[in-house]
Amino acid sequence: MGLDESTLKKLRTQIGALTADGTGVILDAATGAGETTAQLAAAMKEGKLITVDQDAESWEKWAKPLLKANGLLRQVEFHQDNLRYLTSVERGSCDLVVSHSTLSAMGVWAIDAIRQFRRVLKPGGTLLIADLLPENESEPQASNISALSWRLMKAAAHLAGQPHYEELPVEWVKARVQEAGFQIESVTINPERPPASPTSFEEWRRANCGSNIEDPSLCEAFRATWRLYVERAENEGLTNKEGSYTLWARA
């Protein structure tokens, strides 16, 4: 799922100004399926977009073909890197950092990524964080397929001893951003859950929930429940997992 239109409208203005003379550098953290990467690249006039992800396979399978199909690959550099360290990005080299649905994939390690965002930004550079609200803040309805499947996937990962997404409270993120040396300009809460994009839905549908659980019976129980959610989603539609927020800050 890419950035929502209201956030993207503000970004387009900033990106256009930053890249008008060919010197602007934008960091996309992290690449994922490439939808946000494509949105950022499409808003650029010149300049360079660095997109970073640990998963090179996802870049080759999803993001790169998407960019190529839309004629956007030319201005994009992919770096396989860990956002906790960002060794491939130089200090003070970026004008804008965009983190979309990234910190929730890192849990408490998000604090390291936020510090790295501050390191790579030029003085006065802009940080945009757009991420998911915790379930208790977005109050998902019991009938919401994504909310139910989200809990199931986290439970399966926990039982298998695997890392999983953990939505971070907005106040916690704000405090970490300020501690890293940023000045927060605005925070917007959006509790609505828009329909998932075709790419996001396909990625969700192919998820293999419970596959890492060693107990065969328990593994099959998780898979059976997941299949029911997939069937419901195909019949009723799929929305985003939860509500979201956007945070703008200045380095």
C-alpha positions as CSV (number, residue, x, y, z in Angstrom):
1,M,0.0,0.0,0.0
2,G,1.4,3.3,-1.0
3,L,1.1,6.7,0.7
4,D,-2.4,8.2,0.9
5,E,-3.3,11.0,-1.5
6,S,-3.4,13.8,1.1
7,T,0.2,13.0,2.3
8,L,1.3,12.4,-1.3
9,K,0.0,15.8,-2.4
10,K,2.2,17.6,0.2
11,L,5.2,15.4,-0.7
12,R,4.9,16.1,-4.4
13,T,5.3,19.8,-3.8
14,Q,8.4,19.2,-1.6
15,I,10.0,16.7,-3.9
16,G,9.4,18.8,-7.0
17,A,11.2,21.8,-5.3
18,L,14.0,19.6,-4.0
19,T,14.8,17.9,-7.3
20,A,14.2,20.8,-9.7
21,D,17.9,21.5,-10.2
22,G,19.1,17.8,-10.1
23,T,20.8,17.9,-6.7
24,G,18.1,16.7,-4.4
25,V,18.6,13.3,-2.7
26,I,15.6,11.4,-1.2
27,L,15.8,8.3,1.0
28,D,13.0,5.8,0.9
29,A,13.1,3.6,4.0
30,A,12.2,0.8,3.2
31,T,11.5,-0.5,-0.3
32,G,9.1,-3.4,0.3
33,A,6.9,-4.1,-2.7
34,G,7.9,-0.7,-4.2
35,E,4.6,1.1,-4.2
36,T,5.9,4.0,-2.1
37,T,9.1,4.0,-4.0
38,A,7.2,4.4,-7.3
39,Q,5.2,7.3,-5.8
40,L,8.3,9.1,-4.8
41,A,10.1,8.5,-8.1
42,A,7.1,9.8,-10.1
43,A,7.1,13.0,-8.1
44,M,10.8,13.7,-8.9
45,K,12.0,16.1,-11.7
46,E,15.7,15.2,-11.5
47,G,17.9,14.2,-8.5
48,K,18.3,10.8,-6.9
49,L,16.1,8.4,-5.0
50,I,17.9,5.9,-2.7
51,T,15.7,3.1,-1.6
52,V,16.9,0.8,1.1
53,D,15.8,-2.7,2.2
54,Q,17.3,-5.8,3.7
55,D,15.4,-8.0,1.3
56,A,17.0,-8.0,-2.2
57,E,14.7,-10.7,-3.4
58,S,11.7,-8.4,-2.8
59,W,13.4,-5.7,-4.8
60,E,14.0,-8.0,-7.7
61,K,10.5,-9.6,-7.6
62,W,8.2,-6.7,-6.8
63,A,9.8,-3.2,-6.7
64,K,12.2,-3.2,-9.6
65,P,9.6,-4.6,-12.1
66,L,7.0,-2.0,-10.9
67,L,9.4,0.9,-11.4
68,K,10.6,-0.4,-14.8
69,A,7.0,-0.8,-16.0
70,N,6.3,2.8,-15.1
71,G,9.5,4.2,-16.6
72,L,10.8,5.2,-13.1
73,L,13.9,3.0,-12.7
74,R,16.4,5.5,-14.1
75,Q,16.6,7.8,-11.0
76,V,16.4,5.1,-8.4
77,E,19.3,3.4,-6.6
78,F,18.6,0.2,-4.5
79,H,20.8,-0.4,-1.5
80,Q,20.6,-3.7,0.4
81,D,21.1,-2.4,3.9
82,N,19.8,-2.6,7.5
83,L,18.0,0.6,8.6
84,R,19.5,0.2,12.1
85,Y,23.0,1.0,10.6
86,L,22.5,2.5,7.1
87,T,26.1,2.0,6.3
88,S,25.5,2.6,2.6
89,V,24.2,6.1,3.1
90,E,26.6,9.0,3.9
91,R,26.1,11.4,6.8
92,G,24.3,14.6,5.8
93,S,23.7,13.4,2.3
94,C,19.9,13.4,2.1
95,D,17.3,16.2,1.8
96,L,14.3,14.1,2.6
97,V,13.7,10.8,4.4
98,V,10.4,8.9,3.9
99,S,9.6,6.0,6.3
100,H,6.3,4.4,5.3
101,S,5.0,1.4,7.3
102,T,8.6,0.7,8.3
103,L,9.0,1.4,12.0
104,S,6.2,-1.0,12.8
105,A,8.3,-3.7,11.2
106,M,11.2,-2.9,13.6
107,G,9.5,-2.7,17.0
108,V,11.9,-1.2,19.6
109,W,14.7,-1.3,17.1
110,A,13.0,1.6,15.4
111,I,14.9,3.9,17.7
112,D,18.1,3.0,15.8
113,A,16.5,3.8,12.5
114,I,15.3,7.2,13.7
115,R,18.8,8.0,14.8
116,Q,20.1,7.0,11.4
117,F,17.5,9.1,9.7
118,R,18.9,12.1,11.6
119,R,22.5,11.2,10.7
120,V,21.9,11.0,7.0
121,L,19.7,14.1,6.7
122,K,21.2,17.5,5.9
123,P,20.6,20.3,8.4
124,G,17.1,21.5,7.8
125,G,16.2,18.3,6.0
126,T,12.7,16.8,6.3
127,L,11.6,13.5,7.9
128,L,8.2,12.0,7.1
129,I,7.0,9.0,9.1
130,A,3.7,7.4,8.0
131,D,2.9,4.2,9.9
132,L,0.2,2.0,11.5
133,L,-1.6,2.8,14.7
134,P,-1.6,0.1,17.4
135,E,-4.8,-2.0,17.5
136,N,-5.9,-0.5,20.8
137,E,-5.6,3.0,19.2
138,S,-7.4,2.2,16.0
139,E,-10.1,0.1,17.7
140,P,-10.7,-2.4,14.9
141,Q,-14.1,-4.0,14.7
142,A,-14.3,-7.7,15.4
143,S,-15.6,-8.2,11.8
144,N,-12.5,-6.5,10.2
145,I,-10.8,-9.3,8.3
146,S,-7.4,-7.6,8.2
147,A,-7.4,-6.9,12.0
148,L,-8.3,-10.6,12.7
149,S,-5.6,-11.9,10.2
150,W,-3.1,-9.5,11.6
151,R,-3.5,-10.9,15.1
152,L,-3.3,-14.4,13.7
153,M,0.0,-13.8,11.9
154,K,1.6,-12.2,14.9
155,A,0.5,-15.1,17.1
156,A,1.9,-17.6,14.6
157,A,5.2,-15.7,14.5
158,H,5.4,-15.5,18.3
159,L,4.8,-19.3,18.6
160,A,7.5,-20.0,16.1
161,G,9.9,-17.7,17.8
162,Q,10.1,-15.4,14.8
163,P,10.1,-11.6,14.7
164,H,6.9,-9.9,13.7
165,Y,5.5,-6.4,13.2
166,E,4.7,-4.5,16.3
167,E,2.8,-1.2,15.9
168,L,4.4,1.5,18.0
169,P,2.4,4.1,20.0
170,V,2.5,7.5,18.4
171,E,3.7,9.2,21.6
172,W,6.6,6.8,21.8
173,V,7.6,7.6,18.2
174,K,7.3,11.3,18.9
175,A,9.6,11.1,21.9
176,R,12.2,9.1,20.0
177,V,12.1,11.5,17.1
178,Q,12.7,14.5,19.5
179,E,15.4,12.7,21.3
180,A,17.2,12.1,18.0
181,G,17.4,15.9,17.5
182,F,14.3,16.5,15.3
183,Q,11.8,19.3,15.6
184,I,8.3,17.9,15.1
185,E,6.2,20.1,12.8
186,S,2.9,18.1,12.8
187,V,1.3,14.8,13.7
188,T,-2.0,13.7,12.0
189,I,-4.1,10.7,13.1
190,N,-6.2,8.9,10.5
191,P,-8.3,6.1,12.1
192,E,-9.9,5.1,8.7
193,R,-8.9,1.9,6.9
194,P,-8.9,2.4,3.1
195,P,-9.2,-0.6,0.8
196,A,-5.9,-2.4,0.2
197,S,-4.2,-2.0,-3.2
198,P,-4.1,-4.9,-5.6
199,T,-0.4,-5.4,-4.9
200,S,-0.9,-5.4,-1.2
201,F,-3.8,-7.7,-1.4
202,E,-1.9,-10.2,-3.6
203,E,1.0,-10.2,-1.1
204,W,-1.4,-10.7,1.8
205,R,-3.2,-13.5,0.0
206,R,0.0,-15.5,-0.6
207,A,1.2,-15.2,3.0
208,N,1.9,-18.6,4.5
209,C,0.6,-18.2,8.1
210,G,1.9,-20.7,10.6
211,S,4.5,-22.2,8.2
212,N,7.3,-22.0,10.8
213,I,5.5,-23.7,13.6
214,E,7.0,-27.1,14.2
215,D,3.9,-28.8,15.6
216,P,2.0,-30.2,12.6
217,S,-1.5,-30.0,14.2
218,L,-1.0,-26.4,15.4
219,C,0.6,-25.4,12.0
220,E,-2.5,-26.8,10.2
221,A,-4.9,-25.0,12.6
222,F,-3.3,-21.7,11.8
223,R,-3.3,-22.4,8.1
224,A,-6.9,-23.4,8.1
225,T,-7.9,-20.2,9.9
226,W,-5.9,-18.2,7.4
227,R,-7.6,-19.9,4.5
228,L,-11.0,-18.8,5.9
229,Y,-9.8,-15.2,6.2
230,V,-8.5,-15.3,2.6
231,E,-11.9,-16.7,1.4
232,R,-13.7,-13.9,3.3
233,A,-11.4,-11.2,1.9
234,E,-12.0,-12.4,-1.6
235,N,-15.7,-12.2,-1.1
236,E,-16.0,-9.1,1.1
237,G,-12.9,-7.1,0.2
238,L,-9.8,-6.3,2.2
239,T,-8.9,-3.0,3.9
240,N,-5.6,-1.8,5.5
241,K,-4.8,-3.6,8.8
242,E,-5.4,-0.6,11.0
243,G,-5.6,3.2,11.2
244,S,-2.5,5.2,10.4
245,Y,-0.7,8.4,11.4
246,T,1.7,10.8,9.7
247,L,4.5,12.7,11.4
248,W,6.5,15.5,9.8
249,A,9.8,16.7,11.4
250,R,12.7,18.9,10.6
251,A,16.4,18.0,11.2
